[in-house]
Amino acid sequence: MENLKYIPSKDGAVTAIRIYYENDRTSMAELAFAFGGTATIEWTNVDERNIYLSGMNGYTFVFDEREKGDFQCFVRVR
């Protein structure tokens, strides 16, 4: 699928997103579509991510494979 031609009614919703680091620590994402196929984008590139935003919703599964701590290490106390 060519990135600039994503149409949710034709390609289906984004059913799952796998976020991972590329060799140079760039955050990449592989997106799976309801009607088949995948696309790979640079996850931190807002322009690339926005192309598929209309197909993402609360039912989209997100698999974040990047190294990280647990949730509490991100919570800041005011």
C-alpha positions as CSV (number, residue, x, y, z in Angstrom):
1,M,0.0,0.0,0.0
2,E,1.4,3.4,-0.9
3,N,1.4,5.7,2.2
4,L,-0.3,8.6,0.5
5,K,-3.3,6.6,-0.7
6,Y,-4.7,5.2,2.5
7,I,-8.5,5.2,2.4
8,P,-10.2,3.6,5.5
9,S,-13.3,2.5,3.6
10,K,-11.1,0.8,1.0
11,D,-8.2,-0.5,3.1
12,G,-10.0,-1.0,6.4
13,A,-9.3,0.4,9.8
14,V,-5.9,0.1,11.4
15,T,-6.4,-3.1,13.6
16,A,-2.9,-3.2,15.2
17,I,0.3,-1.2,15.4
18,R,3.7,-2.6,16.3
19,I,6.1,0.0,17.5
20,Y,9.8,-0.9,17.5
21,Y,13.3,0.5,17.2
22,E,15.1,0.4,13.9
23,N,18.9,-0.1,14.0
24,D,19.7,3.5,14.6
25,R,17.1,3.8,17.4
26,T,14.5,5.4,15.2
27,S,10.9,4.6,16.3
28,M,9.2,2.7,13.5
29,A,5.7,1.3,13.3
30,E,4.1,-1.5,11.3
31,L,0.4,-1.0,10.8
32,A,-2.0,-3.9,10.1
33,F,-5.2,-3.2,8.2
34,A,-8.6,-4.8,8.6
35,F,-8.9,-5.7,4.9
36,G,-5.3,-7.1,4.7
37,G,-1.8,-5.7,4.2
38,T,0.5,-3.7,6.3
39,A,2.4,-0.4,6.0
40,T,5.6,0.7,7.8
41,I,6.1,4.3,8.9
42,E,8.5,6.3,11.0
43,W,6.4,6.5,14.2
44,T,7.8,9.9,15.3
45,N,7.1,11.5,11.9
46,V,3.8,13.3,12.5
47,D,3.2,13.7,8.8
48,E,3.5,10.0,8.1
49,R,1.4,9.1,11.2
50,N,-1.4,11.5,10.3
51,I,-1.9,9.8,7.0
52,Y,-3.3,6.8,8.9
53,L,-4.9,8.6,11.9
54,S,-8.4,8.4,10.5
55,G,-8.2,4.6,10.6
56,M,-7.0,4.4,14.2
57,N,-9.5,4.2,17.1
58,G,-10.0,2.8,20.6
59,Y,-10.1,-0.7,19.2
60,T,-6.7,-0.5,17.6
61,F,-4.2,-2.8,19.4
62,V,-0.8,-1.2,20.1
63,F,2.2,-3.5,20.7
64,D,5.1,-1.3,21.9
65,E,8.3,-3.3,21.7
66,R,10.6,-0.4,22.5
67,E,12.7,-0.7,25.7
68,K,11.1,1.1,28.6
69,G,10.5,1.1,32.3
70,D,7.1,0.5,33.8
71,F,4.3,3.0,33.8
72,Q,5.2,4.5,37.2
73,C,8.6,5.7,35.9
74,F,6.7,8.2,33.6
75,V,4.3,9.5,36.3
76,R,5.5,12.9,37.8
77,V,4.2,14.1,41.1
78,R,3.2,17.8,41.1
